[in-house]
Amino acid sequence: MNKSWTVQIINIKNDKYMIMSDKNSTRELNNPLSREMPHTHLYHILLPLIFMGIWMIDTFFLHLTTWLNFIVYPLVRLVFFIIIVCIGIIIIQLAHKTLFEGNKPSDTLLMEGILRHVRNPMYLGIILFYITILFLSISAISIIFFIFAILVYNKMVNYEENILEKKFGKEYIEYQKKVPKWIPSIKTNL
């Protein structure tokens, strides 16, 4: 079977990349404006799995660094767990509604909804889920891995924000000045 491909070279803000397409599919090659850092999906799978593995081994088997559980009462931890998991679900739902309403990434800078209050609501929601697990059983070694995970997520966010700066230029830089990266602002300057 012989396939014919159409190759198109696109120049966006002096960065060139190719789009190859046939009747049924399109493939982007060397896209400098890819919306995510390479291997992001792998990080989204491995980081929580490693975190949960460390947390479970320390909490249920080794008990090496769970001494903080004796300082913070279980009922207090449970209340914080419930509150933070609810906040995390709400933030992710609002982010998903704003970001994926049209089922594909927008070609315009989105600044409405939850994005008026925080620039990275999906990542914030993920981080809140890590925190909820820590409230169930406070494992110091898990806290250390949690800090590492935050650094990785921050690196992913920085990568994505550099792409957005290239794509949207001054408009995105102004947005960055007005909307916080991680901690939501109740007041909006947009």
C-alpha positions, 0 to 999 in steps of 0.5 A: 500500500502506497501512502502519499504525505503532504509536508508543510513547513511552518514558521511561527515567531522564527521557529520552524517545524513541520507538519506531515499529513495524509488523508487520515492523520496529521503528525507534527515534527519538531514542534517548538510550540508543543504545549507540554514538556517532553515526557510529561505524561511519564512524569504524571504517571511515575511521580504519583506512583513513586510517592504513593509507594514511599508513603504506603511502605512507610505508613503501613510497614516500616513506620520509620518517619511517621512520628508526626502522626502522634502529634497531629490528631487523626480527626484534625488530619481527616478534616484537613484531608476532606477540605483539601480534597474537595478544594482540589476536585473543584479546582481541577473541575473548573480548570478542565471546564475552562481549558478543554471546553472545545476539546482542543487547545485554544489558539488564543490566550485563555484568561477567564474562569479559574485562570483569572485567579491562578495560572496553573490550576491543573498542576495546583489540583494535582499538588493538593492531592499529594497534600491530602495523602500526607494528611492521612498519614504524615510520613516525613520521607514522603514529604521529602519526595513531595518537595522533589515532585513540586520541583519537577512540576515547577520545571514543567510549568516553567517549560510550558510558560516559556512556550506560552511567552513565545506564542503570545508574547507581551500579552502573556507576560502581562498576564504573568504579572497579574495572575499568580503562578501557584497560589490562587488570588481571590482578587483578580487584576484582569 
